[in-house]
Amino acid sequence: MSQSFSSPGPMQPLSIGNVVTAGVRLYRSNLKTYLKLALFAYLWILVPVYGWAKFAAISGLISRLAFGELVNQPESVSIARSKIKPRLWSFFIVGLRVWFFMILVYFGLLISALIVAGIIGVILGVILGQFFAAIGIGIVTSVVMLAWVFGLVWFYSRWMIAEVPLAVEDGINAAQSMNRSWELTKTSTLRIQGILLIAFAITLPILLLFNYLPQIFLIRVEQNSSTYWTIYLISWITSFLGGMFVMPFWQAIKAVLYYD
């Protein structure tokens, strides 16, 4: 544990509902501070590489602030930022590594799923004949693709808090922070998946309003027209705002998970 924070005595793992509730309370009680940081984080995204590193570092900063609240040792933004700033590129590396590994997992699981579905399809074709094989292949494909989605979420659950140890603990680097996430989540994967599902449901109205709804208007407009690009710009801005509102909530959830 970080030298800057001290955790309370042993406790039972928080329930899925308690984790999400704690995240919501942290978000609401620090809304102004978190949204201000999120605004700067999303503005930095417009700057390639360095701006992306700043986004990752500010995300970690929000988690550090949330964790400080949880252990009753809150920090000011300036003090927390002074702890985060020297690790700017480490946060970028963590984000890059998680992205790279998830891409590998995505294609690895997809190829495996297609191979399994293909083999089972051939076997069913030989045993059941063409008609019943088609029905069986449809069922098997659905099951295999669900398993593929489950596998993706499982791996993401293991790396979900990858940047939080880097934000909170002293003397670790990007690789160690990822390993720490993998170690801490090894017995809680299903619980984390439940937390992901509920937290996503909570943020879905914001995503629908700011990110998805504006896209609908683009369908009815002629592409490359002035109206199309105007709506596209508005859609981009609203998506930006939607991300700004949602990101601090997820960082608070990650802080609660790490604390738990």
Phi, psi and omega per residue, in radians:
M1 nan 2.647 -3.119
S2 -1.048 2.597 3.055
Q3 -1.240 -0.282 -3.089
S4 -1.467 -0.333 -3.091
F5 -2.237 2.617 3.009
S6 -2.177 2.263 -3.101
S7 -1.583 2.744 3.116
P8 -1.264 -3.109 -3.095
G9 -1.168 3.101 -3.099
P10 -1.004 2.531 -3.132
M11 -2.586 2.811 3.083
Q12 -1.301 2.608 3.094
P13 -1.006 2.472 3.109
L14 -1.202 2.589 3.062
S15 -1.271 2.920 3.115
I16 -1.001 -0.808 -3.132
G17 -1.110 -0.663 -3.138
N18 -1.174 -0.673 3.112
V19 -1.088 -0.838 -3.115
V20 -1.152 -0.733 3.128
T21 -1.070 -0.745 3.108
A22 -1.098 -0.695 3.092
G23 -1.092 -0.743 3.120
V24 -1.100 -0.751 -3.122
R25 -1.138 -0.734 3.089
L26 -1.070 -0.743 -3.125
Y27 -1.111 -0.808 -3.098
R28 -1.201 -0.696 -3.073
S29 -1.303 -0.317 3.138
N30 -2.152 0.496 -2.978
L31 -0.986 -0.829 -3.077
K32 -1.096 -0.794 -3.133
T33 -1.129 -0.817 -3.091
Y34 -1.141 -0.738 -3.127
L35 -1.170 -0.621 3.093
K36 -1.112 -0.780 3.108
L37 -1.130 -0.716 -3.140
A38 -1.122 -0.637 3.101
L39 -1.062 -0.840 3.118
F40 -1.118 -0.654 3.135
A41 -1.066 -0.793 -3.113
Y42 -1.262 -0.523 3.027
L43 -1.152 -0.630 3.121
W44 -1.164 -0.435 3.125
I45 -1.011 -0.492 -3.121
L46 -1.176 -0.270 3.136
V47 -1.751 2.003 -3.092
P48 -1.032 2.540 3.036
V49 1.085 -1.273 -3.113
Y50 -1.083 -0.740 3.118
G51 -1.123 -0.634 3.097
W52 -1.160 -0.653 3.076
A53 -1.118 -0.712 3.109
K54 -1.109 -0.705 3.102
F55 -1.036 -0.823 -3.129
A56 -1.096 -0.710 -3.125
A57 -1.181 -0.701 3.131
I58 -1.181 -0.626 3.052
S59 -1.043 -0.790 3.077
G60 -1.105 -0.632 3.105
L61 -1.054 -0.750 3.121
I62 -1.091 -0.742 3.110
S63 -1.112 -0.667 3.108
R64 -1.121 -0.767 3.114
L65 -1.076 -0.732 3.131
A66 -1.139 -0.711 3.138
F67 -1.131 -0.689 3.082
G68 -1.027 -0.667 3.072
E69 -1.124 -0.687 -3.078
L70 -1.149 -0.621 -3.115
V71 -1.699 0.258 3.084
N72 1.033 0.564 3.021
Q73 -2.317 1.143 -3.079
P74 -1.131 2.587 3.079
E75 -2.008 2.694 2.970
S76 -1.303 2.797 3.132
V77 -1.063 -0.688 -3.092
S78 -1.149 -0.713 3.129
I79 -1.201 -0.796 3.127
A80 -1.085 -0.694 3.128
R81 -1.113 -0.633 3.126
S82 -1.123 -0.477 3.084
K83 -1.372 -0.572 -3.072
I84 -1.433 -0.653 -2.980
K85 -0.945 -0.766 -3.133
P86 -1.132 -0.266 -3.103
R87 -1.825 0.362 -3.071
L88 -0.863 -0.940 -3.065
W89 -1.299 -0.395 3.051
S90 -1.160 -0.684 3.079
F91 -1.124 -0.675 3.095
F92 -1.099 -0.730 -3.141
I93 -1.135 -0.713 3.100
V94 -1.031 -0.856 3.141
G95 -1.069 -0.715 -3.141
L96 -1.155 -0.724 -3.127
R97 -1.164 -0.761 3.111
V98 -1.072 -0.777 3.119
W99 -1.058 -0.794 -3.107
F100 -1.126 -0.800 -3.130
F101 -1.154 -0.649 3.117
M102 -1.188 -0.586 3.044
I103 -1.108 -0.778 3.100
L104 -1.071 -0.779 3.127
V105 -1.095 -0.738 -3.126
Y106 -0.980 -0.945 -3.093
F107 -1.290 -0.610 3.115
G108 -1.085 -0.824 3.123
L109 -1.193 -0.648 -3.136
L110 -1.116 -0.822 3.130
I111 -1.091 -0.746 3.117
S112 -1.077 -0.741 -3.137
A113 -1.109 -0.737 3.141
L114 -1.154 -0.684 3.115
I115 -1.124 -0.811 3.132
V116 -1.077 -0.798 3.130
A117 -1.090 -0.681 3.135
G118 -1.148 -0.772 3.139
I119 -1.109 -0.809 3.131
I120 -1.123 -0.638 3.104
G121 -1.086 -0.746 3.113
V122 -1.111 -0.761 3.137
I123 -1.085 -0.788 3.128
L124 -1.112 -0.643 3.112
G125 -1.084 -0.678 3.137
V126 -1.246 -0.693 -3.038
I127 -1.442 -0.771 -2.972
L128 -1.772 -0.295 -3.052
G129 1.613 2.986 -2.965
Q130 -1.129 -0.774 -3.044
F131 -1.154 -0.961 -3.110
F132 -1.207 -0.495 3.097
A133 -1.125 -0.667 3.140
A134 -1.082 -0.730 3.101
I135 -1.144 -0.795 3.138
G136 -1.082 -0.702 -3.139
I137 -1.114 -0.685 3.106
G138 -1.075 -0.765 3.134
I139 -1.156 -0.817 -3.124
V140 -1.082 -0.739 3.135
T141 -1.061 -0.732 3.119
S142 -1.085 -0.781 -3.139
V143 -1.125 -0.764 -3.127
V144 -1.116 -0.710 -3.130
M145 -1.206 -0.610 3.041
L146 -1.113 -0.693 3.088
A147 -1.114 -0.614 3.105
W148 -1.115 -0.798 3.117
V149 -1.102 -0.765 3.119
F150 -1.036 -0.727 3.120
G151 -1.095 -0.726 3.102
L152 -1.060 -0.817 -3.128
V153 -1.142 -0.628 3.133
W154 -1.072 -0.834 -3.138
F155 -1.166 -0.713 3.113
Y156 -1.095 -0.628 3.115
S157 -1.045 -0.624 -3.113
R158 -1.260 -0.469 -3.138
W159 -1.901 0.174 -3.033
M160 -1.045 -0.677 -3.089
I161 -1.797 0.484 -3.008
A162 -0.999 -0.573 -3.088
E163 -1.567 -0.241 -3.046
V164 -1.210 -0.793 3.069
P165 -1.003 -0.648 3.107
L166 -1.112 -0.607 -3.130
A167 -1.322 -0.496 -2.980
V168 -1.863 -0.749 -3.023
E169 -1.513 2.658 3.113
D170 -1.643 2.612 2.958
G171 1.255 0.471 3.065
I172 -2.152 2.740 3.123
N173 -1.904 -3.022 -3.057
A174 -1.080 -0.819 -3.117
A175 -1.103 -0.734 3.136
Q176 -1.153 -0.593 3.120
S177 -1.156 -0.722 3.081
M178 -1.128 -0.755 3.109
N179 -1.091 -0.639 3.115
R180 -1.109 -0.746 3.090
S181 -1.062 -0.780 3.139
W182 -1.078 -0.694 -3.126
E183 -1.214 -0.781 -3.050
L184 -1.202 -0.498 -3.021
T185 -1.693 0.039 -2.973
K186 -1.135 -0.455 -3.131
T187 -1.854 0.145 -3.029
S188 -2.254 0.353 -3.002
T189 -1.077 -0.828 -3.126
L190 -1.114 -0.682 3.114
R191 -1.116 -0.722 3.127
I192 -1.128 -0.663 3.090
Q193 -1.092 -0.664 3.054
G194 -1.117 -0.707 3.104
I195 -1.119 -0.747 3.101
L196 -1.020 -0.755 -3.103
L197 -1.118 -0.820 -3.110
I198 -1.207 -0.745 3.136
A199 -1.103 -0.684 3.084
F200 -1.108 -0.713 3.117
A201 -1.076 -0.645 3.124
I202 -1.168 -0.703 -3.102
T203 -1.472 -0.200 -3.069
L204 -1.005 -0.768 3.116
P205 -0.999 -0.690 3.108
I206 -1.141 -0.766 3.141
L207 -1.112 -0.714 3.124
L208 -1.111 -0.737 -3.080
L209 -1.268 -0.798 -3.015
F210 -1.649 -0.548 -3.009
N211 -1.818 -0.721 -3.001
Y212 -1.699 -0.728 -3.094
L213 -1.009 -0.793 3.120
P214 -1.047 -0.465 -3.135
Q215 -1.179 -0.469 -3.113
I216 -1.087 -0.664 -3.106
F217 -1.150 -0.443 3.134
L218 -1.197 -0.453 -3.105
I219 -1.133 -0.599 -3.041
R220 -1.571 0.019 -3.060
V221 -1.937 2.481 3.118
E222 -1.127 2.278 -3.111
Q223 -1.139 2.569 3.104
N224 1.193 0.119 3.021
S225 -1.437 2.879 3.136
S226 -1.109 -0.630 3.107
T227 -1.119 -0.720 -3.132
Y228 -1.051 -0.820 -3.091
W229 -1.250 -0.521 3.052
T230 -1.138 -0.825 3.120
I231 -1.143 -0.643 3.126
Y232 -1.083 -0.742 3.118
L233 -1.119 -0.774 3.098
I234 -1.068 -0.730 3.123
S235 -1.075 -0.718 3.133
W236 -1.120 -0.733 -3.139
I237 -1.152 -0.759 3.140
T238 -1.161 -0.626 3.078
S239 -1.112 -0.687 3.077
F240 -1.022 -0.813 3.140
L241 -1.158 -0.686 3.107
G242 -1.067 -0.775 3.098
G243 -1.106 -0.649 3.138
M244 -1.103 -0.643 3.138
F245 -1.325 -0.589 -3.016
V246 -1.476 -0.677 -3.025
M247 -0.965 -0.824 -3.137
P248 -1.076 -0.584 3.109
F249 -1.092 -0.788 3.130
W250 -1.143 -0.646 3.121
Q251 -1.188 -0.579 3.057
A252 -1.184 -0.723 3.088
I253 -1.047 -0.750 3.123
K254 -1.086 -0.701 3.119
A255 -1.106 -0.707 3.124
V256 -1.145 -0.736 3.109
L257 -1.072 -0.767 3.127
Y258 -1.110 -0.773 3.104
Y259 -1.061 -0.706 -3.110
D260 -1.184 nan nan
